[in-house]
Amino acid sequence: MEYKDYYKTLGVSRDASQEEIRKKYRKMAAKFHPDKNPGNKRAEAKFKEIGEAYEVLKDPEKRKLYDQVGSEWKRYQQAGANPNDFNWGQYAGRGGQRVDVNFEDLFGGGQRTSGGGRPFSSFFETLFGGGDPFGGAQYQTRQYSSQAGHSPRRKGADSVAEINVELREILEGVEKQFRVNGERVKIKIPAGIEDGKRLKLKGKGNEGVAGGTKGDLYLKIRVREPEGFERRGNDIYQKVPLDLYTALLGGTLTADTLQGKVKLTIPPGTPNGKVFRLAGRGLPEFNKPSIKGDYYIKTEIVLPENLTKEELQHFEKLREIRK
């Protein structure tokens, strides 16, 4: 069986800190993730390789055993023996009673493997035991016994999934429906929730082992901001175009905000980037709906296009007057 150099796979030194390993893994996982490389078999294979390497190196005990195997294997090779004849039997199954696969660490939460391939190599399974931990299911994180016999009763593994909500929806909260493990789940997304926040659905995770209770489902919220909008805490900033003539002479501007149309009074000589504040019209504080941020409208002056010859002549006269 071929020895796999997990340090080389992740591109870190053998004395790298756990934080260095974590950062390098996340960077590589983002680069080779199947969602960013649809249909790319090489990227898919690389993604599985770095996932396997991280599964070992992130765990101090697994890393210690792996380092021991690596040094023994190299000495065996240097002694002139065939590395393919290396005796793995003394290490097989020493990684513990089970292999725990954390989808949030391995795949960034709630993603399926692609192509139905086997995520772990035979080297990994020889050293740590276990079979296919994914089982082809979505949002699945399971524990597998590396030894024959009955497993002790224990709670099922937790699951992690991502759910997208629009910035407009969290002004007042929204109800979402989706399926997990074949079950339809309905959940209320609270107003003002922050991007990256997790909601816990108790008992909606994976089945327990040997009659144990179900695990929990953690929903990671992703708040999508439309172009021209920005959230800063509980405040919302929106860019709104303002024509040159209204900016110079004054008038009214109707802005189409996330909460409907708002009419603003524009004073003469309004500069580009002028910000108008709508007090208390922003996002409510999470779990404190009575406390709200503000809504800011930032004007962006738009120059007139396709000017006629007569219009250009008037602008020339204005330029002369300004001199």
KETI-586924 format. One record per residue: residue number from 1; x, y, z of N, C-alpha, C in turn; residue in three letters. Coordinates in pm, whole numbers, padded with zeros to 5 digits. Layout:
REM KETI-586924
  seq   neast  nnorth     nup  caeast  canorth    caup   ceast  cnorth     cup  type
  NUM       X       Y       Z       X        Y       Z       X       Y       Z   ala
...
This chain:
REM KETI-586924
  seq   neast  nnorth     nup  caeast  canorth    caup   ceast  cnorth     cup  type
    1   00084  -00120   00000   00000    00000   00000   00088   00125   00000   met
    2   00055   00221  -00080   00137    00341  -00096   00117   00437   00021   glu
    3   00229   00487   00072   00225    00589   00177   00187   00723   00115   tyr
    4   00096   00797   00180   00052    00927   00128   00108   01037   00217   lys
    5   00177   01133   00156   00236    01244   00231   00133   01355   00246   asp
    6   00063   01358   00359  -00043    01456   00380   00013   01597   00392   tyr
    7   00132   01611   00445   00192    01744   00456   00217   01802   00316   tyr
    8   00265   01717   00228   00290    01761   00090   00160   01794   00020   lys
    9   00056   01715   00048  -00075    01739  -00013  -00127   01878   00021   thr
   10  -00110   01920   00148  -00157    02052   00191  -00054   02162   00168   leu
   11   00070   02123   00135   00172    02224   00109   00220   02294   00234   gly
   12   00233   02217   00345   00282    02274   00470   00401   02191   00519   val
   13   00482   02249   00607   00595    02177   00663   00547   02081   00771   ser
   14   00632   01985   00806   00593    01885   00905   00581   01943   01045   arg
   15   00642   02060   01067   00632    02123   01199   00532   02239   01197   asp
   16   00445   02242   01097   00346    02349   01087   00250   02344   01206   ala
   17   00208   02462   01250   00113    02469   01361  -00026   02428   01313   ser
   18  -00114   02398   01409  -00251    02360   01373  -00322   02475   01301   gln
   19  -00291   02599   01340  -00353    02714   01276  -00306   02728   01132   glu
   20  -00175   02703   01108  -00123    02709   00971  -00190   02602   00883   glu
   21  -00207   02484   00940  -00270    02375   00866  -00415   02410   00833   ile
   22  -00485   02466   00931  -00625    02503   00909  -00639   02608   00800   arg
   23  -00555   02712   00806  -00563    02820   00708  -00532   02769   00567   lys
   24  -00428   02684   00556  -00390    02634   00424  -00498   02543   00368   lys
   25  -00558   02462   00455  -00666    02374   00409  -00783   02457   00354   tyr
   26  -00826   02557   00429  -00941    02637   00385  -00913   02706   00252   arg
   27  -00791   02752   00235  -00754    02819   00110  -00760   02722  -00008   lys
   28  -00705   02601   00013  -00704    02502  -00095  -00843   02446  -00121   met
   29  -00921   02426  -00013  -01056    02374  -00030  -01142   02469  -00110   ala
   30  -01125   02599  -00085  -01200    02699  -00161  -01161   02698  -00309   ala
   31  -01034   02673  -00335  -00985    02674  -00473  -01035   02553  -00553   lys
   32  -01037   02435  -00489  -01070    02313  -00561  -01213   02263  -00534   phe
   33  -01295   02343  -00468  -01430    02299  -00434  -01508   02265  -00562   his
   34  -01583   02153  -00561  -01659    02113  -00681  -01755   02219  -00732   pro
   35  -01809   02301  -00643  -01901    02405  -00687  -01832   02509  -00773   asp
   36  -01701   02529  -00752  -01625    02625  -00832  -01561   02560  -00954   lys
   37  -01563   02426  -00957  -01501    02354  -01069  -01597   02246  -01120   asn
   38  -01716   02283  -01163  -01814    02183  -01207  -01763   02098  -01323   pro
   39  -01771   01966  -01305  -01730    01874  -01410  -01581   01852  -01420   gly
   40  -01502   01917  -01336  -01356    01903  -01340  -01315   01788  -01249   asn
   41  -01285   01672  -01308  -01251    01553  -01231  -01120   01570  -01154   lys
   42  -01025   01642  -01212  -00898    01662  -01142  -00918   01746  -01016   arg
   43  -00998   01851  -01029  -01025    01936  -00913  -01100   01857  -00807   ala
   44  -01193   01771  -00851  -01269    01688  -00757  -01178   01594  -00681   glu
   45  -01083   01530  -00754  -00990    01438  -00690  -00899   01512  -00592   ala
   46  -00854   01631  -00633  -00767    01711  -00546  -00843   01754  -00421   lys
   47  -00969   01788  -00438  -01051    01830  -00325  -01064   01718  -00222   phe
   48  -01082   01595  -00270  -01091    01481  -00179  -00957   01454  -00111   lys
   49  -00848   01471  -00184  -00715    01448  -00127  -00686   01544  -00011   glu
   50  -00715   01673  -00034  -00685    01769   00072  -00781   01752   00189   ile
   51  -00904   01706   00161  -00998    01678   00269  -00949   01564   00356   gly
   52  -00894   01460   00291  -00841    01346   00366  -00719   01388   00448   glu
   53  -00631   01467   00387  -00512    01512   00459  -00549   01596   00581   ala
   54  -00646   01684   00563  -00686    01770   00675  -00754   01691   00785   tyr
   55  -00830   01589   00747  -00899    01506   00846  -00799   01443   00943   glu
   56  -00678   01414   00894  -00575    01355   00979  -00496   01462   01054   val
   57  -00447   01563   00982  -00354    01659   01042  -00422   01755   01139   leu
   58  -00553   01772   01130  -00620    01863   01223  -00638   01800   01361   lys
   59  -00628   01667   01368  -00647    01595   01494  -00510   01559   01552   asp
   60  -00473   01614   01667  -00340    01588   01725  -00308   01439   01740   pro
   61  -00406   01358   01782  -00379    01216   01801  -00357   01144   01668   glu
   62  -00442   01174   01571  -00425    01114   01439  -00293   01160   01376   lys
   63  -00261   01287   01396  -00137    01341   01339  -00016   01272   01400   arg
   64  -00021   01247   01531   00090    01180   01599   00112   01041   01544   lys
   65   00003   00966   01528   00014    00831   01472   00065   00837   01329   leu
   66   00013   00931   01252   00055    00945   01113   00205   00977   01104   tyr
   67   00253   01067   01190   00396    01101   01190   00481   00979   01223   asp
   68   00433   00895   01314   00506    00774   01349   00514   00679   01231   gln
   69   00401   00662   01162   00399    00576   01044   00495   00628   00938   val
   70   00493   00761   00919   00579    00820   00817   00726   00795   00841   gly
   71   00770   00812   00966   00912    00792   00998   00950   00645   00982   ser
   72   00861   00553   01026   00889    00411   01013   00896   00371   00865   glu
   73   00804   00423   00787   00800    00390   00644   00927   00435   00574   trp
   74   00976   00556   00608   01098    00607   00545   01220   00524   00583   lys
   75   01228   00484   00712   01341    00401   00753   01337   00266   00682   arg
   76   01216   00215   00664   01198    00087   00595   01247   00098   00452   tyr
   77   01217   00210   00388   01258    00232   00250   01409   00252   00240   gln
   78   01466   00330   00335   01609    00358   00333   01693   00233   00358   gln
   79   01631   00135   00425   01703    00011   00453   01712  -00078   00329   ala
   80   01651  -00034   00221   01659   -00108   00096   01543  -00199   00070   gly
   81   01444  -00197   00159   01328   -00284   00141   01228  -00218   00046   ala
   82   01141  -00300  -00009   01037   -00249  -00099   00929  -00182  -00015   asn
   83   00905  -00053  -00033   00805    00016   00049   00665  -00042   00032   pro
   84   00639  -00108  -00081   00508   -00166  -00102   00484  -00287  -00011   asn
   85   00595  -00342   00045   00584   -00456   00136   00581  -00413   00281   asp
   86   00569  -00283   00304   00567   -00231   00442   00453  -00294   00522   phe
   87   00480  -00332   00646   00381   -00399   00730   00289  -00296   00795   asn
   88   00170  -00279   00735   00075   -00182   00788  -00008  -00241   00903   trp
   89   00001  -00371   00920  -00084   -00436   01018  -00068  -00382   01159   gly
   90   00055  -00341   01195   00077   -00292   01331   00012  -00157   01356   gln
   91  -00028  -00089   01249  -00089    00044   01266  -00239   00042   01237   tyr
   92  -00284  -00055   01159  -00424   -00055   01116  -00520  -00050   01235   ala
   93  -00617   00041   01226  -00718    00051   01329  -00674   00120   01455   gly
   94  -00549   00173   01462  -00502    00237   01584  -00545   00381   01596   arg
   95  -00619   00429   01497  -00662    00568   01502  -00780   00593   01591   gly
   96  -00831   00487   01661  -00945    00510   01748  -01060   00419   01710   gly
   97  -01166   00426   01787  -01281    00339   01766  -01364   00381   01647   gln
   98  -01356   00508   01608  -01440    00553   01497  -01372   00667   01424   arg
   99  -01420   00692   01305  -01374    00807   01225  -01486   00909   01223   val
  100  -01462   01028   01276  -01562    01134   01278  -01533   01231   01167   asp
  101  -01627   01249   01078  -01607    01340   00965  -01691   01463   00986   val
  102  -01629   01579   00995  -01699    01704   01017  -01718   01775   00884   asn
  103  -01842   01779   00835  -01868    01841   00704  -01832   01988   00703   phe
  104  -01848   02056   00816  -01820    02200   00817  -01672   02224   00794   glu
  105  -01587   02140   00853  -01443    02154   00833  -01403   02104   00695   asp
  106  -01464   01989   00655  -01418    01923   00534  -01471   01984   00406   leu
  107  -01598   02024   00407  -01659    02075   00284  -01723   02211   00300   phe
  108  -01703   02281   00412  -01759    02414   00427  -01907   02411   00458   gly
  109  -01961   02296   00496  -02100    02289   00541  -02197   02244   00436   gly
  110  -02264   02130   00463  -02380    02089   00385  -02356   02059   00239   gly
  111  -02239   02011   00201  -02216    01982   00060  -02203   01833   00040   gln
  112  -02241   01787  -00080  -02230    01647  -00112  -02101   01622  -00188   arg
  113  -02053   01498  -00179  -01941    01462  -00263  -01991   01449  -00405   thr
  114  -01902   01463  -00502  -01943    01457  -00642  -01900   01325  -00702   ser
  115  -01982   01277  -00791  -01945    01160  -00869  -01962   01029  -00795   gly
  116  -02004   01031  -00670  -02026    00908  -00597  -01899   00834  -00563   gly
  117  -01783   00897  -00583  -01656    00832  -00556  -01631   00816  -00408   gly
  118  -01534   00738  -00376  -01501    00711  -00237  -01412   00821  -00185   arg
  119  -01450   00895  -00080  -01374    01010  -00036  -01237   00976   00020   pro
  120  -01222   00861   00088  -01097    00830   00154  -01021   00721   00080   phe
  121  -00888   00730   00083  -00804    00632   00017  -00791   00507   00104   ser
  122  -00740   00400   00043  -00719    00277   00119  -00614   00297   00227   ser
  123  -00519   00387   00204  -00419    00417   00306  -00484   00473   00431   phe
  124  -00575   00567   00413  -00645    00627   00527  -00725   00521   00602   phe
  125  -00797   00438   00528  -00882    00340   00592  -00801   00232   00664   glu
  126  -00683   00198   00607  -00598    00100   00674  -00549   00155   00807   thr
  127  -00513   00283   00807  -00455    00345   00926  -00559   00378   01032   leu
  128  -00676   00425   00989  -00774    00476   01085  -00904   00397   01086   phe
  129  -00923   00305   00992  -01047    00228   00989  -01159   00306   00926   gly
  130  -01276   00242   00912  -01395    00312   00861  -01415   00288   00714   gly
  131  -01535   00314   00668  -01572    00297   00528  -01608   00430   00468   gly
  132  -01703   00428   00378  -01749    00552   00315  -01833   00629   00415   asp
  133  -01786   00744   00465  -01858    00815   00570  -01973   00900   00518   pro
  134  -01987   00911   00387  -02086    01004   00334  -02215   00935   00293   phe
  135  -02205   00813   00245  -02325    00737   00214  -02411   00798   00105   gly
  136  -02359   00894   00028  -02433    00953  -00082  -02546   01043  -00039   gly
  137  -02555   01078   00089  -02666    01159   00137  -02627   01303   00153   ala
  138  -02724   01392   00141  -02699    01535   00155  -02703   01573   00302   gln
  139  -02617   01671   00339  -02611    01722   00475  -02592   01607   00575   tyr
  140  -02500   01516   00544  -02485    01397   00625  -02348   01395   00691   gln
  141  -02342   01370   00820  -02217    01353   00890  -02233   01234   00983   thr
  142  -02167   01123   00954  -02191    01003   01030  -02064   00953   01097   arg
  143  -02083   00864   01193  -01972    00800   01262  -01976   00652   01227   gln
  144  -01859   00595   01199  -01852    00456   01160  -01758   00380   01252   tyr
  145  -01799   00263   01292  -01716    00180   01378  -01606   00117   01295   ser
  146  -01484   00115   01348  -01372    00054   01277  -01352  -00090   01322   ser
  147  -01435  -00137   01414  -01425   -00273   01460  -01561  -00340   01448   gln
  148  -01558  -00472   01432  -01683   -00545   01420  -01754  -00548   01554   ala
  149  -01886  -00577   01550  -01960   -00587   01675  -02058  -00475   01689   gly
  150  -02126  -00472   01803  -02229   -00372   01826  -02168  -00241   01871   his
  151  -02225  -00129   01821  -02181    00003   01862  -02258   00045   01987   ser
  152  -02196   00119   02077  -02269    00167   02194  -02372   00270   02151   pro
  153  -02480   00281   02227  -02584    00378   02195  -02527   00518   02211   arg
  154  -02546   00600   02113  -02500    00738   02123  -02579   00827   02029   arg
  155  -02574   00953   02058  -02646    01053   01979  -02592   01058   01837   lys
  156  -02682   01080   01742  -02639    01093   01604  -02556   01218   01582   gly
  157  -02477   01217   01477  -02391    01331   01447  -02473   01451   01403   ala
  158  -02425   01569   01433  -02491    01691   01391  -02468   01716   01242   asp
  159  -02559   01787   01180  -02546    01824   01039  -02536   01976   01027   ser
  160  -02472   02020   00920  -02459    02163   00893  -02503   02190   00750   val
  161  -02587   02291   00732  -02633    02329   00598  -02636   02481   00590   ala
  162  -02628   02533   00468  -02637    02677   00446  -02772   02710   00383   glu
  163  -02823   02827   00418  -02948    02873   00360  -02934   03021   00326   ile
  164  -02975   03059   00206  -02962    03197   00159  -03089   03277   00187   asn
  165  -03070   03399   00234  -03182    03492   00252  -03142   03626   00192   val
  166  -03240   03701   00146  -03214    03831   00087  -03213   03939   00197   glu
  167  -03137   04045   00173  -03130    04155   00269  -03270   04210   00296   leu
  168  -03352   04217   00193  -03487    04269   00207  -03570   04182   00304   arg
  169  -03545   04051   00301  -03626    03958   00379  -03602   03970   00529   glu
  170  -03480   04010   00567  -03452    04014   00711  -03487   04148   00774   ile
  171  -03551   04236   00697  -03601    04359   00757  -03715   04327   00854   leu
  172  -03795   04227   00819  -03906    04188   00905  -03903   04040   00940   glu
  173  -03808   03965   00888  -03804    03822   00910  -03876   03750   00798   gly
  174  -03843   03623   00780  -03901    03547   00670  -03910   03400   00709   val
  175  -04005   03330   00651  -04020    03187   00675  -03970   03110   00554   glu
  176  -03887   03009   00578  -03830    02930   00470  -03866   02783   00488   lys
  177  -03879   02714   00374  -03904    02571   00376  -03797   02500   00295   gln
  178  -03754   02384   00339  -03656    02306   00266  -03664   02162   00314   phe
  179  -03594   02073   00246  -03593    01933   00284  -03455   01893   00337   arg
  180  -03454   01811   00439  -03329    01758   00492  -03355   01614   00533   val
  181  -03271   01524   00479  -03288    01380   00504  -03430   01334   00469   asn
  182  -03486   01393   00362  -03618    01353   00315  -03734   01415   00390   gly
  183  -03706   01495   00492  -03812    01555   00572  -03827   01703   00539   glu
  184  -03953   01748   00523  -03978    01889   00497  -03968   01967   00628   arg
  185  -03884   02070   00627  -03860    02150   00747  -03899   02295   00720   val
  186  -03972   02355   00811  -04012    02495   00801  -03946   02571   00916   lys
  187  -03886   02685   00884  -03816    02760   00987  -03839   02910   00968   ile
  188  -03849   02981   01076  -03865    03126   01075  -03727   03190   01092   lys
  189  -03686   03268   00992  -03559    03340   00999  -03586   03473   01068   ile
  190  -03528   03497   01184  -03558    03621   01259  -03509   03746   01184   pro
  191  -03580   03855   01205  -03540    03983   01147  -03406   04026   01206   ala
  192  -03323   04088   01122  -03196    04142   01169  -03086   04040   01187   gly
  193  -03107   03916   01147  -03005    03814   01167  -02881   03848   01086   ile
  194  -02764   03815   01138  -02638    03851   01074  -02592   03739   00981   glu
  195  -02516   03778   00881  -02457    03682   00789  -02361   03591   00866   asp
  196  -02371   03460   00844  -02285    03365   00913  -02342   03313   01043   gly
  197  -02453   03373   01088  -02515    03328   01213  -02572   03188   01193   lys
  198  -02570   03108   01301  -02624    02972   01293  -02752   02960   01375   arg
  199  -02846   02886   01319  -02969    02852   01390  -02969   02702   01414   leu
  200  -03005   02663   01534  -03003    02521   01572  -03143   02462   01566   lys
  201  -03157   02352   01493  -03282    02278   01487  -03259   02146   01561   leu
  202  -03306   02140   01681  -03280    02025   01766  -03349   01900   01710   lys
  203  -03273   01789   01705  -03327    01662   01661  -03350   01648   01513   gly
  204  -03297   01741   01431  -03313    01735   01286  -03186   01690   01216   lys
  205  -03090   01639   01294  -02965    01591   01235  -02975   01445   01196   gly
  206  -02863   01374   01206  -02859    01235   01163  -02910   01140   01271   asn
  207  -02948   01022   01226  -03001    00920   01316  -02895   00881   01419   glu
  208  -02942   00849   01540  -02851    00804   01643  -02802   00663   01615   gly
  209  -02696   00624   01686  -02637    00492   01671  -02695   00398   01776   val
  210  -02739   00281   01733  -02792    00178   01824  -02906   00232   01909   ala
  211  -02996   00309   01847  -03111    00359   01920  -03090   00491   01990   gly
  212  -02976   00553   01969  -02949    00683   02030  -03035   00792   01968   gly
  213  -03041   00907   02034  -03123    01018   01983  -03061   01078   01858   thr
  214  -03144   01148   01781  -03095    01216   01662  -03003   01332   01697   lys
  215  -02914   01362   01605  -02829    01479   01621  -02907   01605   01588   gly
  216  -02840   01718   01590  -02904    01846   01562  -02862   01897   01424   asp
  217  -02943   01985   01369  -02912    02048   01241  -02881   02194   01265   leu
  218  -02767   02239   01216  -02727    02378   01229  -02737   02445   01092   tyr
  219  -02820   02548   01085  -02836    02623   00960  -02749   02747   00963   leu
  220  -02659   02756   00868  -02571    02873   00857  -02635   02972   00761   lys
  221  -02663   03092   00811  -02735    03193   00733  -02639   03271   00644   ile
  222  -02676   03282   00518  -02601    03365   00423  -02694   03476   00374   arg
  223  -02663   03601   00412  -02745    03715   00373  -02687   03775   00245   val
  224  -02768   03778   00140  -02722    03830   00011  -02760   03977  -00004   arg
  225  -02661   04058  -00034  -02683    04202  -00051  -02690   04234  -00201   glu
  226  -02797   04293  -00248  -02805    04329  -00390  -02705   04438  -00424   pro
  227  -02676   04449  -00552  -02581    04551  -00597  -02631   04690  -00561   glu
  228  -02541   04771  -00508  -02577    04907  -00471  -02621   04919  -00326   gly
  229  -02627   04805  -00255  -02668    04805  -00114  -02553   04752  -00028   phe
  230  -02546   04802   00093  -02444    04756   00187  -02500   04758   00329   glu
  231  -02474   04651   00399  -02516    04645   00540  -02396   04676   00628   arg
  232  -02415   04765   00724  -02312    04797   00823  -02377   04785   00961   arg
  233  -02361   04669   01021  -02429    04645   01147  -02579   04639   01122   gly
  234  -02654   04727   01188  -02799    04735   01166  -02837   04846   01070   asn
  235  -02738   04916   01017  -02763    05023   00921  -02756   04970   00778   asp
  236  -02833   05032   00690  -02832    04997   00549  -02793   05119   00468   ile
  237  -02701   05101   00375  -02659    05208   00284  -02699   05171   00142   tyr
  238  -02761   05266   00074  -02807    05243  -00063  -02762   05357  -00153   gln
  239  -02705   05321  -00268  -02666    05421  -00366  -02784   05449  -00459   lys
  240  -02812   05579  -00480  -02925    05619  -00564  -02877   05723  -00666   val
  241  -02906   05703  -00795  -02863    05800  -00896  -02942   05932  -00884   pro
  242  -02872   06042  -00909  -02933    06176  -00903  -02891   06251  -01029   leu
  243  -02989   06303  -01103  -02953    06372  -01227  -02886   06506  -01196   asp
  244  -02804   06552  -01288  -02722    06672  -01270  -02807   06796  -01244   leu
  245  -02917   06809  -01316  -02998    06931  -01307  -03065   06943  -01170   tyr
  246  -03115   06830  -01116  -03176    06833  -00983  -03071   06862  -00877   thr
  247  -02952   06808  -00898  -02844    06832  -00802  -02807   06981  -00801   ala
  248  -02806   07045  -00920  -02768    07186  -00929  -02881   07279  -00885   leu
  249  -03001   07251  -00929  -03113    07344  -00909  -03205   07307  -00794   leu
  250  -03191   07185  -00746  -03280    07141  -00640  -03406   07076  -00696   gly
  251  -03480   07009  -00610  -03603    06944  -00654  -03632   06824  -00566   gly
  252  -03696   06723  -00621  -03729    06603  -00545  -03669   06480  -00613   thr
  253  -03643   06379  -00533  -03587    06253  -00582  -03668   06139  -00521   leu
  254  -03719   06051  -00604  -03790    05934  -00555  -03696   05814  -00557   thr
  255  -03668   05760  -00438  -03576    05647  -00425  -03656   05521  -00398   ala
  256  -03625   05414  -00471  -03690    05286  -00453  -03610   05205  -00352   asp
  257  -03647   05212  -00224  -03572    05148  -00116  -03621   05005  -00093   thr
  258  -03556   04935  -00002  -03598    04800   00033  -03734   04798   00099   leu
  259  -03779   04913   00148  -03908    04922   00216  -04013   04997   00134   gln
  260  -03984   05017   00008  -04078    05090  -00077  -04021   05223  -00123   gly
  261  -04103   05301  -00192  -04057    05428  -00247  -04054   05537  -00140   lys
  262  -03948   05618  -00146  -03930    05729  -00053  -03899   05854  -00134   val
  263  -03968   05966  -00104  -03945    06092  -00176  -03856   06181  -00091   lys
  264  -03746   06225  -00151  -03650    06311  -00082  -03651   06451  -00142   leu
  265  -03632   06549  -00056  -03617    06687  -00103  -03469   06715  -00123   thr
  266  -03434   06752  -00246  -03294    06777  -00282  -03270   06927  -00284   ile
  267  -03186   06978  -00195  -03156    07122  -00196  -03068   07159  -00314   pro
  268  -03075   07285  -00362  -02988    07328  -00473  -02840   07312  -00435   pro
  269  -02762   07275  -00533  -02618    07261  -00510  -02581   07137  -00431   gly
  270  -02662   07031  -00439  -02631    06907  -00366  -02508   06842  -00428   thr
  271  -02404   06816  -00350  -02281    06757  -00405  -02295   06608  -00430   pro
  272  -02206   06555  -00510  -02203    06412  -00535  -02167   06339  -00406   asn
  273  -02235   06229  -00377  -02206    06153  -00256  -02280   06201  -00132   gly
  274  -02372   06297  -00149  -02449    06347  -00036  -02530   06232   00023   lys
  275  -02529   06221   00157  -02598    06113   00225  -02720   06167   00299   val
  276  -02834   06104   00277  -02957    06139   00347  -02991   06026   00445   phe
  277  -03020   06062   00568  -03045    05963   00673  -03195   05950   00702   arg
  278  -03242   05826   00700  -03379    05795   00737  -03372   05724   00872   leu
  279  -03394   05798   00978  -03376    05745   01114  -03474   05631   01143   ala
  280  -03421   05524   01203  -03505    05413   01245  -03563   05329   01134   gly
  281  -03510   05343   01013  -03564    05266   00899  -03471   05151   00860   arg
  282  -03369   05125   00943  -03275    05018   00912  -03320   04884   00966   gly
  283  -03224   04795   00987  -03254    04660   01034  -03275   04658   01185   leu
  284  -03366   04575   01231  -03383    04561   01376  -03267   04480   01433   pro
  285  -03234   04505   01557  -03130    04427   01622  -03180   04285   01644   glu
  286  -03091   04188   01622  -03128    04047   01632  -03187   04017   01770   phe
  287  -03309   03962   01769  -03383    03928   01892  -03424   04049   01974   asn
  288  -03406   04172   01919  -03453    04294   01985  -03518   04383   01879   lys
  289  -03634   04344   01828  -03696    04413   01715  -03731   04559   01740   pro
  290  -03739   04599   01868  -03773    04739   01896  -03655   04832   01873   ser
  291  -03534   04777   01866  -03414    04858   01843  -03375   04845   01696   ile
  292  -03379   04958   01625  -03351    04955   01481  -03238   05049   01443   lys
  293  -03170   05011   01336  -03067    05098   01282  -03129   05202   01190   gly
  294  -03044   05270   01114  -03090    05374   01023  -03071   05331   00878   asp
  295  -03138   05402   00790  -03130    05376   00647  -03068   05499   00582   tyr
  296  -02958   05479   00511  -02886    05592   00449  -02894   05581   00297   tyr
  297  -02927   05694   00235  -02932    05702   00089  -02819   05794   00043   ile
  298  -02731   05737  -00037  -02616    05811  -00088  -02637   05843  -00236   lys
  299  -02635   05972  -00269  -02661    06012  -00407  -02537   05997  -00494   thr
  300  -02560   05955  -00616  -02453    05948  -00717  -02499   06028  -00838   glu
  301  -02435   06142  -00862  -02477    06231  -00971  -02447   06166  -01106   ile
  302  -02549   06165  -01191  -02536    06106  -01324  -02531   06217  -01427   val
  303  -02427   06219  -01508  -02413    06322  -01611  -02507   06293  -01727   leu
  304  -02562   06397  -01789  -02653    06377  -01904  -02575   06319  -02022   pro
  305  -02641   06233  -02098  -02578    06170  -02214  -02642   06220  -02343   glu
  306  -02569   06201  -02450  -02618    06235  -02585  -02669   06380  -02593   asn
  307  -02585   06472  -02546  -02623    06613  -02547  -02635   06665  -02691   leu
  308  -02734   06749  -02714  -02751    06808  -02847  -02651   06923  -02863   thr
  309  -02642   06970  -02984  -02552    07082  -03011  -02593   07205  -02933   lys
  310  -02724   07228  -02924  -02774    07343  -02850  -02742   07332  -02701   glu
  311  -02756   07210  -02646  -02726    07190  -02504  -02578   07214  -02477   glu
  312  -02494   07166  -02566  -02350    07188  -02549  -02315   07337  -02553   leu
  313  -02384   07411  -02639  -02360    07555  -02648  -02397   07624  -02516   gln
  314  -02508   07580  -02454  -02548    07637  -02325  -02444   07607  -02217   his
  315  -02390   07486  -02219  -02288    07451  -02120  -02160   07532  -02144   phe
  316  -02130   07561  -02271  -02015    07645  -02301  -02034   07783  -02244   glu
  317  -02158   07838  -02258  -02188    07971  -02205  -02175   07970  -02052   lys
  318  -02222   07863  -01989  -02212    07854  -01844  -02065   07851  -01800   leu
  319  -01983   07779  -01877  -01842    07772  -01844  -01777   07908  -01853   arg
  320  -01817   07986  -01955  -01762    08122  -01970  -01805   08209  -01856   glu
  321  -01934   08196  -01815  -01985    08276  -01705  -01909   08244  -01576   ile
  322  -01882   08113  -01553  -01812    08074  -01432  -01671   08130  -01425   arg
  323  -01611   08154  -01542  -01477    08212  -01543  -01476   08356  -01494   lys
